[in-house]
Amino acid sequence: MPPTLLYRLDTAAVEPEESRPDPAKVLAGDPVHTTWNMEDGDGLYCGVWRSTPGKWRISYDEWEYCRILEGVSVIAEDGGPATTVRAGDGFVLRPGFRGAWEVIETTVKEYVIRV
């Protein structure tokens, strides 16, 4: 049977993965990430991600579209202004983005990554 062409972002249907940022990248706190990957293949990844409060360095080599579902985070590009994102906000992080992500209130986002 061919794979379905329609995916519903349903966290109840996927086993979550728990992780933490590399300790060398953590700037504050002890953030814990929980990820529900819905699609993983052919250079496309999508799902739901949740993080508890903390701050860490980020660097992107891929495109990522995010839509914040819950919480408040501050994303700051190296040498640029900080941007606060909260429920309802959508944005794109481009390859080459370098900076820091700070979770102020536990944040949940939907994401689509294209490598």
DSSP file (Angstrom, degrees, kcal/mol; ACC not computed):
  #  RESIDUE AA STRUCTURE BP1 BP2  ACC     N-H-->O    O-->H-N    N-H-->O    O-->H-N    TCO  KAPPA ALPHA  PHI   PSI    X-CA   Y-CA   Z-CA
    1    1 A M              0   0    0      0, 0.0     3,-0.1     0, 0.0     0, 0.0   0.000 360.0 360.0 360.0 131.5    0.0    0.0    0.0
    2    2 A P        -     0   0    0      0, 0.0     3,-0.1     0, 0.0     0, 0.0  -0.317 360.0 -92.4 -68.7 153.9    1.5    3.4   -0.9
    3    3 A P        -     0   0    0      0, 0.0     2,-0.0     0, 0.0     0, 0.0  -0.297  48.9 -96.8 -64.2 151.6    2.1    5.9    1.9
    4    4 A T        -     0   0    0      1,-0.1     3,-0.0    -3,-0.1     0, 0.0  -0.354  20.8-148.9 -66.8 149.4   -0.6    8.4    2.6
    5    5 A L  S    S+     0   0    0     -3,-0.1     2,-0.5     1,-0.1    -1,-0.1   0.446  80.4  68.5 -96.8  -3.3   -0.4   11.8    1.0
    6    6 A L        -     0   0    0      2,-0.0     2,-0.4     0, 0.0    -2,-0.1  -0.974  61.9-173.2-122.0 126.4   -2.2   13.5    3.9
    7    7 A Y        -     0   0    0     -2,-0.5     2,-0.5     2,-0.0    32,-0.1  -0.964   9.7-156.1-118.7 133.8   -0.7   13.8    7.3
    8    8 A R        -     0   0    0     -2,-0.4     2,-1.7    30,-0.1    -2,-0.0  -0.928  25.8-123.0-105.8 131.0   -2.5   15.2   10.3
    9    9 A L        +     0   0    0     -2,-0.5     2,-0.6    38,-0.1    38,-0.1  -0.564  50.5 158.3 -75.2  90.3   -0.3   16.6   13.1
   10   10 A D    >   -     0   0    0     -2,-1.7     3,-1.7     1,-0.1     4,-0.3  -0.911  28.1-168.9-121.8 100.3   -1.6   14.3   15.8
   11   11 A T  G >  S+     0   0    0     -2,-0.6     3,-1.1     1,-0.3    -1,-0.1   0.752  85.6  65.4 -64.3 -22.8    0.8   14.0   18.8
   12   12 A A  G 3  S+     0   0    0      1,-0.2    -1,-0.3     3,-0.1    -2,-0.0   0.727  98.8  54.3 -69.7 -20.1   -1.3   11.1   20.2
   13   13 A A  G <  S+     0   0    0     -3,-1.7     2,-0.4     2,-0.0    -1,-0.2   0.466 103.9  63.2 -92.0  -2.7   -0.3    9.0   17.1
   14   14 A V  S <  S-     0   0    0     -3,-1.1    24,-0.1    -4,-0.3    -1,-0.0  -0.963  81.4-120.6-129.7 139.7    3.5    9.4   17.5
   15   15 A E        -     0   0    0     -2,-0.4    22,-0.3    22,-0.1    -3,-0.1  -0.663  38.5-127.3 -74.4 122.4    5.9    8.4   20.2
   16   16 A P        -     0   0    0      0, 0.0     2,-0.4     0, 0.0    20,-0.2  -0.365  12.7-142.9 -73.6 152.6    7.6   11.6   21.5
   17   17 A E  E     -A   35   0A   0     18,-2.6    18,-2.8    -2,-0.1     2,-0.4  -0.959  11.6-152.0-113.0 132.1   11.4   12.0   21.6
   18   18 A E  E     +A   34   0A   0     -2,-0.4     2,-0.3    16,-0.2    16,-0.2  -0.867  26.8 150.4-106.7 139.4   12.9   13.8   24.6
   19   19 A S  E     -A   33   0A   0     14,-2.6    14,-3.4    -2,-0.4    -2,-0.0  -0.938  31.5-138.8-153.1 172.8   16.2   15.7   24.3
   20   20 A R        -     0   0    0     -2,-0.3    12,-0.1    12,-0.2    31,-0.0  -0.949  36.5 -95.4-132.6 154.7   18.3   18.6   25.6
   21   21 A P        -     0   0    0      0, 0.0     5,-0.1     0, 0.0    12,-0.0  -0.316  59.0 -79.7 -63.0 155.9   20.5   21.0   23.7
   22   22 A D    >>  -     0   0    0      1,-0.2     3,-2.6     3,-0.1     4,-0.8  -0.381  43.0-126.5 -52.2 127.9   24.2   20.2   23.6
   23   23 A P  G >4 S+     0   0    0      0, 0.0     3,-0.6     0, 0.0    -1,-0.2   0.799 109.1  62.1 -53.2 -30.5   25.5   21.4   27.0
   24   24 A A  G 34 S+     0   0    0      1,-0.2    -2,-0.1    32,-0.0    32,-0.0   0.702 105.7  47.2 -68.3 -18.2   28.2   23.5   25.3
   25   25 A K  G <4 S+     0   0    0     -3,-2.6    32,-2.3    32,-0.1     2,-0.3   0.573  84.7 108.3 -98.3 -11.9   25.4   25.5   23.6
   26   26 A V  E <<  +B   56   0A   0     -4,-0.8    30,-0.3    -3,-0.6     3,-0.1  -0.521  37.0 174.8 -73.4 128.2   23.2   26.1   26.7
   27   27 A L  E     +     0   0A   0     28,-3.0     2,-0.3     1,-0.4    29,-0.2   0.659  67.0   1.2-103.2 -24.6   23.4   29.7   27.9
   28   28 A A  E    S-B   55   0A   0     27,-1.8    27,-2.5     1,-0.0    -1,-0.4  -0.968 105.8  -1.5-162.7 147.1   20.9   29.6   30.7
   29   29 A G  E    S-B   54   0A   0     -2,-0.3    25,-0.2    25,-0.2    -1,-0.0  -0.148  81.2 -79.5  73.1-164.8   18.6   27.1   32.5
   30   30 A D        -     0   0    0     23,-0.6    -1,-0.2     2,-0.0    24,-0.1  -0.586  50.0-165.3-138.2  69.3   18.1   23.4   31.7
   31   31 A P        -     0   0    0      0, 0.0     2,-0.5     0, 0.0    23,-0.1  -0.324   3.3-157.9 -65.8 138.7   15.7   23.3   28.7
   32   32 A V        -     0   0    0    -12,-0.1    20,-1.7    21,-0.1     2,-0.4  -0.973   6.5-155.2-116.1 128.6   14.1   20.0   27.9
   33   33 A H  E     -AC  19  51A   0    -14,-3.4   -14,-2.6    -2,-0.5     2,-0.4  -0.856   7.8-168.8-105.7 137.0   12.8   19.4   24.3
   34   34 A T  E     -AC  18  50A   0     16,-2.8    16,-2.7    -2,-0.4     2,-0.4  -0.997  11.9-170.3-122.3 128.3   10.0   17.0   23.4
   35   35 A T  E     -AC  17  49A   0    -18,-2.8   -18,-2.6    -2,-0.4     2,-0.6  -0.969  18.7-165.6-126.3 132.5    9.5   16.4   19.7
   36   36 A W  E     - C   0  48A   0     12,-3.2    12,-1.9    -2,-0.4     2,-0.5  -0.907  18.6-158.2-111.5  97.8    6.7   14.5   17.9
   37   37 A N  E     + C   0  47A   0     -2,-0.6    10,-0.3   -22,-0.3     3,-0.1  -0.678  16.4 176.1 -80.7 121.7    8.1   13.9   14.3
   38   38 A M  E    S+     0   0A   0      8,-3.0     2,-0.4    -2,-0.5     9,-0.2   0.764  70.4  21.7 -95.1 -30.9    5.2   13.3   11.9
   39   39 A E  E     + C   0  46A   0      7,-1.6     7,-1.5   -32,-0.1    -1,-0.3  -0.999  60.5 171.3-141.3 135.3    7.2   13.0    8.7
   40   40 A D  E     + C   0  45A   0     -2,-0.4     2,-0.3     5,-0.2     5,-0.2  -0.783  41.6  66.4-148.9  96.5   10.9   12.2    8.3
   41   41 A G  E >   + C   0  44A   0      3,-2.1     3,-2.0    -2,-0.3    -2,-0.0  -0.848  68.7  43.7 163.9 161.1   12.3   11.6    4.9
   42   42 A D  T 3  S-     0   0    0      1,-0.3     3,-0.1    -2,-0.3    73,-0.0   0.788 125.7 -59.6  54.5  31.8   13.1   12.9    1.5
   43   43 A G  T 3  S+     0   0    0      1,-0.2    72,-2.6    72,-0.1     2,-0.4   0.595 115.4 109.9  78.0  10.2   14.7   16.0    3.0
   44   44 A L  E <   +CD  41 114A   0     -3,-2.0    -3,-2.1    70,-0.2     2,-0.4  -0.975  38.9 174.4-123.9 132.8   11.4   17.0    4.7
   45   45 A Y  E     +CD  40 113A   0     68,-2.4    68,-3.7    -2,-0.4     2,-0.3  -0.996   5.8 164.3-133.5 139.1   10.6   16.9    8.4
   46   46 A C  E     +CD  39 112A   0     -7,-1.5    -8,-3.0    -2,-0.4    -7,-1.6  -0.990  16.8  99.5-151.3 157.8    7.5   18.2   10.2
   47   47 A G  E     -CD  37 111A   0     64,-1.8    64,-2.3    -2,-0.3     2,-0.4  -0.984  63.4 -55.2 164.9-154.2    5.9   17.8   13.5
   48   48 A V  E     -CD  36 110A   0    -12,-1.9   -12,-3.2    -2,-0.3     2,-0.4  -0.969  40.0-168.9-126.2 138.7    5.4   19.4   16.9
   49   49 A W  E     -CD  35 109A   0     60,-2.8    60,-2.9    -2,-0.4     2,-0.4  -0.976   1.9-171.0-129.8 140.2    8.1   20.5   19.3
   50   50 A R  E     -CD  34 108A   0    -16,-2.7   -16,-2.8    -2,-0.4     2,-0.4  -0.992   3.5-174.1-131.2 140.8    7.9   21.6   22.9
   51   51 A S  E     -CD  33 107A   0     56,-2.4    56,-2.0    -2,-0.4   -18,-0.2  -0.998  17.5-138.7-135.3 140.2   10.6   23.2   25.1
   52   52 A T        -     0   0    0    -20,-1.7    51,-0.2    -2,-0.4    53,-0.1  -0.463  54.7 -62.6 -83.1 166.3   10.7   24.1   28.7
   53   53 A P  S    S+     0   0    0      0, 0.0   -23,-0.6     0, 0.0     2,-0.3  -0.109  83.8  96.5 -56.8 146.0   12.4   27.4   29.7
   54   54 A G  E     -BE  29 103A   0     49,-1.3    49,-3.0   -25,-0.2     2,-0.4  -0.883  58.6-109.9 157.4 178.4   16.0   28.0   29.1
   55   55 A K  E     +BE  28 102A   0    -27,-2.5   -28,-3.0    -2,-0.3   -27,-1.8  -1.000  33.8 163.2-141.1 137.5   18.3   29.6   26.5
   56   56 A W  E     -BE  26 101A   0     45,-2.1    45,-2.6    -2,-0.4   -30,-0.2  -0.978  39.6 -95.7-150.7 160.2   20.8   28.1   24.0
   57   57 A R  E     - E   0 100A   0    -32,-2.3     2,-0.3    -2,-0.3    43,-0.3  -0.535  39.7-165.3 -75.5 141.8   22.7   28.8   20.9
   58   58 A I  E     + E   0  99A   0     41,-2.4    41,-2.3    -2,-0.2     2,-0.3  -0.954  13.4 179.5-128.6 150.7   21.2   27.9   17.6
   59   59 A S  E     - E   0  98A   0     -2,-0.3     2,-0.5    39,-0.2    39,-0.2  -0.959  13.8-152.5-149.4 134.3   22.5   27.6   14.0
   60   60 A Y        +     0   0    0     37,-2.5    36,-3.7    -2,-0.3    37,-0.2  -0.912  25.1 169.5-115.7 131.4   20.5   26.5   11.0
   61   61 A D  S    S+     0   0    0     -2,-0.5     2,-0.3    34,-0.3    -1,-0.1   0.276  75.1  48.8-110.9   3.7   21.8   24.8    7.8
   62   62 A E  S    S-     0   0    0     32,-0.2     2,-0.3    31,-0.0    53,-0.2  -0.827  91.5 -93.4-135.6 170.2   18.2   24.2    6.6
   63   63 A W  E     -F  114   0A   0     51,-2.2    51,-2.2    -2,-0.3     2,-0.4  -0.709  40.2-175.5 -84.3 138.0   14.9   26.1    6.1
   64   64 A E  E     -FG 113  93A   0     29,-2.1    29,-2.9    -2,-0.3     2,-0.5  -0.963  13.9-163.7-139.2 125.2   12.5   25.9    8.9
   65   65 A Y  E     -FG 112  92A   0     47,-2.8    47,-2.2    -2,-0.4     2,-0.4  -0.896  19.1-173.9 -98.4 133.6    8.9   27.2    9.0
   66   66 A C  E     -FG 111  91A   0     25,-2.8    25,-2.2    -2,-0.5     2,-0.4  -0.954  18.2-168.5-128.0 146.9    7.5   27.5   12.6
   67   67 A R  E     -FG 110  90A   0     43,-2.1    43,-2.4    -2,-0.4     2,-0.4  -0.968  24.3-134.4-132.6 119.6    4.1   28.4   14.0
   68   68 A I  E     +F  109   0A   0     21,-2.9    20,-3.0    -2,-0.4    41,-0.3  -0.585  25.4 175.3 -77.5 127.2    3.9   29.0   17.7
   69   69 A L  E     +     0   0A   0     39,-3.3     2,-0.3    -2,-0.4    40,-0.2   0.761  66.5   3.6 -98.8 -34.2    1.0   27.2   19.3
   70   70 A E  E    S+F  108   0A   0     38,-1.6    38,-2.0    17,-0.1    -1,-0.3  -0.985  99.9  19.1-150.0 153.6    1.7   28.0   23.0
   71   71 A G  E    S-     0   0A   0     -2,-0.3    16,-0.9    36,-0.2     2,-0.4  -0.171  71.9 -80.3  88.7-174.2    4.1   30.0   25.1
   72   72 A V  E     +FH 105  86A   0     33,-1.1    33,-2.1    14,-0.2    32,-2.0  -1.000  40.2 171.2-138.0 132.0    6.6   32.8   24.6
   73   73 A S  E     -FH 103  85A   0     12,-2.4    12,-2.9    -2,-0.4     2,-0.5  -0.939  22.7-141.9-134.8 158.8   10.1   32.7   23.2
   74   74 A V  E     -FH 102  84A   0     28,-3.0    28,-2.8    -2,-0.3     2,-0.5  -0.993  14.7-167.2-122.9 125.6   12.7   35.2   22.2
   75   75 A I  E     -FH 101  83A   0      8,-2.9     8,-2.9    -2,-0.5     2,-0.5  -0.956   5.9-173.6-114.7 127.3   14.9   34.5   19.1
   76   76 A A  E     -FH 100  82A   0     24,-2.5    24,-2.4    -2,-0.5     2,-0.3  -0.978  14.8-145.4-126.8 123.5   17.9   36.7   18.6
   77   77 A E  E >   -F   99   0A   0      4,-0.9     3,-2.9    -2,-0.5    22,-0.3  -0.646  41.1 -92.8 -81.1 141.0   20.1   36.6   15.5
   78   78 A D  T 3  S+     0   0    0     20,-3.0    20,-0.1    -2,-0.3    -1,-0.1  -0.328 113.7   5.1 -52.2 125.3   23.8   37.3   16.1
   79   79 A G  T 3  S+     0   0    0      1,-0.3    -1,-0.3    -3,-0.0    20,-0.1   0.514 120.1  91.6  76.8   4.6   24.3   41.0   15.6
   80   80 A G  S <  S-     0   0    0     -3,-2.9    -1,-0.3     1,-0.1     2,-0.1  -0.675  82.7 -77.2-124.7 179.0   20.6   41.6   15.1
   81   81 A P        -     0   0    0      0, 0.0    -4,-0.9     0, 0.0     2,-0.3  -0.341  45.1-110.3 -75.1 157.7   17.6   42.5   17.2
   82   82 A A  E     -H   76   0A   0     -6,-0.2     2,-0.5    -2,-0.1    -6,-0.2  -0.652  28.4-153.9 -84.1 144.2   15.7   40.1   19.4
   83   83 A T  E     -H   75   0A   0     -8,-2.9    -8,-2.9    -2,-0.3     2,-0.5  -0.984   4.9-144.9-122.8 126.1   12.2   39.0   18.2
   84   84 A T  E     -H   74   0A   0     -2,-0.5     2,-0.4   -10,-0.2   -10,-0.2  -0.774  18.5-169.4 -89.5 131.2    9.6   37.8   20.7
   85   85 A V  E     +H   73   0A   0    -12,-2.9   -12,-2.4    -2,-0.5     2,-0.3  -0.945  11.3 164.0-122.4 143.9    7.3   35.1   19.3
   86   86 A R  E >   -H   72   0A   0     -2,-0.4     3,-2.6   -14,-0.2   -18,-0.3  -0.875  49.0 -38.0-147.8 177.4    4.1   33.8   20.9
   87   87 A A  T 3  S+     0   0    0    -16,-0.9   -18,-0.2    -2,-0.3     3,-0.1  -0.093 126.0  23.0 -46.0 129.4    1.0   31.8   20.1
   88   88 A G  T 3  S+     0   0    0    -20,-3.0     2,-0.3     1,-0.3    -1,-0.3   0.141  92.4 123.1  98.4 -17.3   -0.3   32.6   16.6
   89   89 A D    <   -     0   0    0     -3,-2.6   -21,-2.9   -21,-0.1     2,-0.3  -0.586  38.9-170.6 -80.8 137.4    3.1   33.8   15.3
   90   90 A G  E     +G   67   0A   0     -2,-0.3     2,-0.3   -23,-0.2   -23,-0.2  -0.950  13.8 157.7-122.4 147.4    4.6   32.1   12.2
   91   91 A F  E     -G   66   0A   0    -25,-2.2   -25,-2.8    -2,-0.3     2,-0.4  -0.980  32.4-123.2-161.2 166.0    8.1   32.7   10.9
   92   92 A V  E     -G   65   0A   0     -2,-0.3     2,-0.5   -27,-0.2   -27,-0.2  -0.970  10.6-156.4-120.4 133.3   10.9   31.2    8.8
   93   93 A L  E     -G   64   0A   0    -29,-2.9   -29,-2.1    -2,-0.4     3,-0.1  -0.952  22.7-148.3-104.4 125.5   14.5   30.6    9.9
   94   94 A R    >   -     0   0    0     -2,-0.5     3,-2.0   -31,-0.2   -34,-0.2  -0.536  27.8 -84.8 -94.3 157.4   16.8   30.5    6.8
   95   95 A P  T 3  S+     0   0    0      0, 0.0   -34,-0.3     0, 0.0    -1,-0.1  -0.361 117.8  34.6 -56.0 137.5   19.9   28.5    6.3
   96   96 A G  T 3  S+     0   0    0    -36,-3.7     2,-0.2     1,-0.3   -35,-0.1   0.286  80.3 143.7  97.2  -9.1   22.9   30.4    7.8
   97   97 A F    <   +     0   0    0     -3,-2.0   -37,-2.5   -37,-0.2     2,-0.4  -0.476  24.1 179.2 -66.0 129.5   20.8   31.8   10.7
   98   98 A R  E     +E   59   0A   0    -39,-0.2   -20,-3.0    -2,-0.2     2,-0.3  -0.995  27.5  82.7-132.1 137.8   23.0   31.9   13.9
   99   99 A G  E     -EF  58  77A   0    -41,-2.3   -41,-2.4    -2,-0.4     2,-0.3  -0.912  68.6 -56.2 171.7-141.8   21.9   33.2   17.2
  100  100 A A  E     -EF  57  76A   0    -24,-2.4   -24,-2.5    -2,-0.3     2,-0.5  -0.986  25.3-152.3-138.8 146.3   20.1   32.2   20.4
  101  101 A W  E     -EF  56  75A   0    -45,-2.6   -45,-2.1    -2,-0.3     2,-0.5  -0.985  15.0-171.7-117.5 125.9   16.7   30.9   21.3
  102  102 A E  E     -EF  55  74A   0    -28,-2.8   -28,-3.0    -2,-0.5     2,-0.7  -0.975  12.4-152.3-121.7 121.1   15.3   31.7   24.7
  103  103 A V  E     +EF  54  73A   0    -49,-3.0   -49,-1.3    -2,-0.5   -30,-0.2  -0.831  17.9 173.3 -91.3 115.1   12.1   30.0   26.0
  104  104 A I  E    S+     0   0A   0    -32,-2.0     2,-0.4    -2,-0.7   -31,-0.2   0.893  76.8  16.8 -85.6 -48.4   10.5   32.4   28.5
  105  105 A E  E    S- F   0  72A   0    -33,-2.1   -33,-1.1   -53,-0.1    -1,-0.4  -0.980 112.2 -77.6-122.7 138.4    7.3   30.3   28.9
  106  106 A T  E     -     0   0A   0     -2,-0.4     2,-0.4   -35,-0.2   -54,-0.2  -0.040  59.6-150.0 -38.0 126.2    7.1   26.7   27.8
  107  107 A T  E     -D   51   0A   0    -56,-2.0   -56,-2.4   -36,-0.2     2,-0.4  -0.868  18.5-168.8-114.5 137.4    6.8   26.9   24.1
  108  108 A V  E     +DF  50  70A   0    -38,-2.0   -39,-3.3    -2,-0.4   -38,-1.6  -0.991  15.7 174.7-121.7 131.8    5.0   24.6   21.6
  109  109 A K  E     -DF  49  68A   0    -60,-2.9   -60,-2.8    -2,-0.4     2,-0.4  -0.973  29.3-136.2-134.8 150.5    5.5   25.0   17.9
  110  110 A E  E     -DF  48  67A   0    -43,-2.4   -43,-2.1    -2,-0.3     2,-0.3  -0.814  36.1-170.7 -91.4 145.6    4.5   23.2   14.7
  111  111 A Y  E     -DF  47  66A   0    -64,-2.3   -64,-1.8    -2,-0.4     2,-0.4  -0.982  26.6-165.6-141.8 153.0    7.5   23.0   12.3
  112  112 A V  E     -DF  46  65A   0    -47,-2.2   -47,-2.8    -2,-0.3     2,-0.4  -0.979  16.7-168.0-133.8 123.4    8.3   22.1    8.8
  113  113 A I  E     -DF  45  64A   0    -68,-3.7   -68,-2.4    -2,-0.4     2,-0.5  -0.942   5.4-169.5-115.7 131.9   12.0   21.6    7.9
  114  114 A R  E      DF  44  63A   0    -51,-2.2   -51,-2.2    -2,-0.4   -70,-0.2  -0.980 360.0 360.0-120.8 119.7   13.4   21.4    4.4
  115  115 A V              0   0    0    -72,-2.6   -71,-0.1    -2,-0.5    -1,-0.1   0.413 360.0 360.0-103.1 360.0   17.0   20.3    4.0
